Amino acid sequence: MRESVRMSVRTNLLLPEDLVEELDRVAGPRNRSKFVAEAIRYRLKRERLRVAWERSFGVLKAEDYPHWATSEMVVEWVRAMRAEETDPGPDPVEPVGIGDAAGH
């Protein structure tokens, strides 16, 4: 499997002078690009999360989940779900044993 290589692209950004001065104090003038790239990645991740949150807001309606009305009810619901015994049913593959159809 071939590892992905990230290409760098040169770009010009106009930044306020005071911001560049502070950037140089924190990251150093030789590390501007790395610092800015990390900051942009962080901000883009936060933006993707914000958009996902907005898109999903209101998906769960209170009337559909009355057992989530209070924190105490949620705790009780979780306990009940954890205590519920689940049966996956029979194993779909029969185990091969001594004296099977092959005559072994």
Buried (B, 14 or more C-beta within 10 A) or exposed (E): EEEEEEEEEEEEEEEEEEEEEEBBEEBEEEEBEEBBEEEEEEEEEEEEEEEEEEEEEEEEEEEEEEEEEEEEEEEEBEEEEEEEEEEEEEEEEEEEEEEEEEEE
